C-alpha cells in the first residue's frame, strides 16, 4: 500500500505529532491553511467514513475531542472548524480517513466555501429523507 498516512503511522516519514494513543495519531498538517491546522487519523488504514471500523471512528472522535480542548487552551482561538471529507467529489486528497482541526480567529479571512441553499419544497425534502430512512 502506498498511503502517505500509513507511512506516517509506521514512522517511515516524519511528522510533528501532538497526540497519540493505541488507535489514533494527531499531527500538524504540513500544508496548513492557518496556524494550528492539524489532522487526526486512525492508525489502521481505512479510506473514508464508509469503510472505517466503528471502533476506530469512535477512537478518532475521542482524540478529536481531547485535541480540540488542547487547542482551545493552548491557542485560544475564537472558534474551531472541524472538517472531514469523503471521496474525490468532496475534495478528499489523501485516501486515508482523517479529520482536520482548524483553529479560527475572528476576521482571519479564511473562507471554506460558499454554500448556497437549494430551492426545494417540503415534499422534496421529505422524499430525500425517506430514501435515507429506509436504509437505516
C-alpha positions as CSV (number, residue, x, y, z in Angstrom):
1,X,0.0,0.0,0.0
2,X,1.3,3.4,-0.9
3,X,-0.6,5.5,1.6
4,X,1.3,8.5,2.9
5,X,-0.6,8.4,6.2
6,X,0.1,4.7,6.7
7,X,3.8,5.6,6.2
8,X,3.5,8.3,8.8
9,X,1.9,5.8,11.2
10,X,4.7,3.3,10.6
11,X,7.4,6.0,11.1
12,X,8.6,5.8,7.5
13,X,8.1,9.6,7.1
14,X,8.4,12.3,9.7
15,X,5.6,14.1,11.4
16,X,5.1,16.6,14.1
17,X,2.8,14.7,16.4
18,X,0.8,16.4,19.1
19,X,-1.1,13.3,20.4
20,X,-1.0,9.6,20.1
21,X,-2.8,6.6,21.6
22,X,-3.2,3.0,20.6
23,X,-5.6,3.7,17.8
24,X,-5.0,7.3,16.7
25,X,-2.4,9.9,15.9
26,X,-2.9,13.7,15.8
27,X,-0.2,15.7,13.9
28,X,0.4,19.1,12.4
29,X,-0.6,19.5,8.7
30,X,2.5,20.1,6.6
31,X,0.5,22.4,4.3
32,X,-1.7,24.3,6.8
33,X,-4.4,26.7,5.7
34,X,-4.0,28.5,9.0
35,X,-1.6,28.4,12.0
36,X,-2.5,25.4,14.2
37,X,-4.2,23.3,11.5
38,X,-3.7,19.7,12.3
39,X,-5.1,16.2,11.4
40,X,-6.4,13.3,13.5
41,X,-6.2,9.9,11.8
42,X,-6.8,6.2,12.8
43,X,-3.6,4.1,12.8
44,X,-5.4,1.4,10.9
45,X,-6.0,2.2,7.2
46,X,-9.5,2.9,6.0
47,X,-10.2,5.2,3.1
48,X,-13.3,7.0,4.3
49,X,-16.3,7.1,6.5
50,X,-17.9,4.3,4.5
51,X,-15.0,1.9,5.3
52,X,-13.8,2.8,8.8
53,X,-14.3,0.4,11.6
54,X,-16.9,1.8,14.1
55,X,-14.4,1.4,17.0
56,X,-11.7,3.3,15.0
57,X,-14.2,6.0,14.3
58,X,-15.1,6.3,18.0
59,X,-11.4,6.5,18.8
60,X,-10.7,9.2,16.2
61,X,-13.5,11.4,17.6
62,X,-12.4,10.8,21.2
63,X,-9.0,12.1,20.1
64,X,-10.6,15.0,18.2
65,X,-12.4,15.9,21.5
66,X,-9.2,15.7,23.5
67,X,-7.0,17.6,21.0
68,X,-9.8,20.2,20.5
69,X,-9.7,21.0,24.2
70,X,-5.9,21.4,24.0
71,X,-6.2,23.7,21.0
72,X,-8.7,25.8,22.9
73,X,-6.4,26.1,25.9
74,X,-3.1,26.4,24.1
75,X,-4.0,28.6,21.2
76,X,-7.1,30.4,22.5
77,X,-8.9,30.5,19.1
78,X,-12.2,32.3,18.7
79,X,-13.6,29.1,17.1
80,X,-12.7,25.7,15.7
81,X,-13.6,24.4,12.2
82,X,-13.7,20.6,12.0
83,X,-13.7,19.2,8.5
84,X,-13.9,15.6,7.3
85,X,-14.1,14.8,3.6
86,X,-15.0,11.5,1.9
87,X,-14.1,10.8,-1.8
88,X,-12.7,12.9,-4.6
89,X,-16.0,14.6,-5.2
90,X,-15.8,16.1,-1.7
91,X,-12.1,17.1,-2.3
92,X,-10.6,14.3,-0.2
93,X,-6.9,14.2,-1.4
94,X,-5.3,11.6,0.9
95,X,-7.3,8.5,0.8
96,X,-6.9,7.6,4.4
97,X,-9.7,8.7,6.8
98,X,-8.7,11.9,8.5
99,X,-10.3,14.8,10.4
100,X,-9.0,18.4,10.0
101,X,-8.9,20.6,13.1
102,X,-8.6,24.2,12.1
103,X,-8.3,26.9,14.8
104,X,-10.1,30.1,13.8
105,X,-9.8,33.7,14.7
106,X,-12.4,36.4,14.1
107,X,-11.5,38.1,10.9
108,X,-8.8,35.5,9.9
109,X,-10.0,35.8,6.3
110,X,-10.3,32.1,5.8
111,X,-13.2,31.1,3.6
112,X,-14.1,27.4,3.4
113,X,-16.7,27.6,0.7
114,X,-19.8,29.4,-0.5
115,X,-22.8,27.2,0.4
116,X,-25.9,28.2,-1.4
117,X,-29.2,26.7,-0.2
118,X,-31.2,24.8,-2.8
119,X,-34.7,25.9,-3.5
120,X,-36.7,22.9,-2.5
121,X,-40.2,22.3,-1.1
122,X,-41.1,20.3,2.0
123,X,-42.2,17.4,-0.2
124,X,-38.8,17.3,-1.9
125,X,-37.0,17.3,1.5
126,X,-39.3,14.6,2.8
127,X,-38.7,12.4,-0.3
128,X,-34.9,12.6,0.2
129,X,-35.3,11.9,3.9
130,X,-37.3,8.8,3.1
131,X,-34.6,7.4,0.8
132,X,-32.1,7.7,3.6
133,X,-34.5,6.5,6.3
134,X,-35.3,3.3,4.5
135,X,-31.7,2.3,4.6
136,X,-31.3,2.6,8.4
